[in-house]
Amino acid sequence: MIIKISPRGSLEQLSQIETAKLKNDVNSTHYQLFRKCALAVLCSGIKTDDADTIMQQYHDFDINVIIRERGVQLELINPPQQAFVDNEIIIGLQEHLFSTLRDIVYLSDHYHIENDASQSPSEVITNRVFRGLRNAKLIGQAIVPNIVVCWGGHSINDIEFAYTRDVGYELGLRHLNICTGCGPGAMEGPMKGATIGHAKQRVENRRYIGLTEPSIIAAEPPNQIVNELVILPDIEKRLEAFIRVGHGIVIFPGGAGTAEELLYLLGILLDPANKNYPFPLVLTGPKESKAYFEQIDLFIGQTLGAQAQALYTIVIDDSQLVGQLLKQGMSDVRQYRKTREDSYRFNWSLNIPLVFQTPFDPSHQNMSRLNLSYDQSTQSLAANLRCAFQALSPAMLNTRAFWRLSDRDCFN
């Protein structure tokens, strides 16, 4: 089965050099990366966290980039049938395919431009994140603060999933948009609930933003509600993108990856430069998850202390209260940024230390060197704990397997 599709959503033109990078060639790292990510997009909605399983199931899938005088086309060879309805590709997946092509091409060319000597390394990284999001048109439209980032596990149980959906509904009723890692579980539930809330309130321009990176999207295909997909080059730039575009965060039950995200944000908010910075943060779940959040809170208290605990609110089994807290938080964020003349679309004024922007390679040697003692600043301990949890997360385990198949240096 061979199907050709035209652009929809973004990236109608490619240069000859860009096309050459994506030529169907087993030795082309860009092509192999694009093929894996494109297959994951076409498998949107399936329940898996294993990139190898997807590749084995659709081992005869292939994709070619075809250049015409009128623009680029994609040729799909033996694509997954669930991506089509009556032999027509689902429009949302068509858009995501070209978003994937856009990001693979752009990030490989533009994320490692020569450094400006007038900028610090941290400023350079933030500007690269900004350019990537701007290229994806994610931050092009004028907005008021209304984007809620939702973090949590991809394999939560049915009770927890239903609760994430209830929270999303309450957020949608309050005209708030959703940004997640774009996969299943706690990333899909809030989007699913928000669609109903938005529909009831007749919200136009509903936004269901998915921020991912190559190894994660290859293992966890986007859920079927995402309508703005962006692929960042690595986990650290993805995490920075979340808090640069988000105006508040809700954290649901999860595993090591969710703990990493919480430690990342707390470490940044603990920076003296960010003192009194309004960033609404709510940890929440159904009553069945109460013990989980008690343990999280205990861990944060014993490692980072009461100052870190004061940065978040725990809400158990009350989705309406979560919606109210985030709505009120948006007012605080708007007033703060208006006073400082900071952008509503990209959070420039939040200081992110370089230690939180630098990719961590979880080798045995690097893990053994991590300082997890109390004999350091609270912020440094948060940064090191984040690295430890990153090494334990399923996403990072998939990353190791993924980069064995696809050269990570194509983004370096």
Secondary structure, 3 states (H helix, E strand, C coil): CEEEECCCCCCCCCCHHHHHHCCCCCCCHHHHHHHHHHHHHHCCCCCCCCHHHHHHHCCCCEEEEEEECCEEEEEEECCCHHHEECCEECHHHHHHHHHHHHHHHHHHHHCCCCCCCCCCHHHHHHHHHHHHHHHCCCCCCCCCCCEEEEECCCCCCHHHHHHHHHHHHHHHHCCCEEEECCCCHHHCHHHHHHHHHHHHCCCCCCCEEEEECHHHHHHCCCCCCCCEEEECCCHHHHHHHHHHHCCEEEECCCCHHHHHHHHHHHHHHCCHHHCCCCCCEEEEECHHHHHHHHHHHHHHHHHCCHHHHCCCEEEECCHHHHHHHHHHHHHHHHHHHHHHCCCCCCCCCCCCCHHHHCCCCCCHHHHHHCCCCCCCCHHHHHHHHHHHHHHHCHHHHHHHHHHHHCCHHHHC
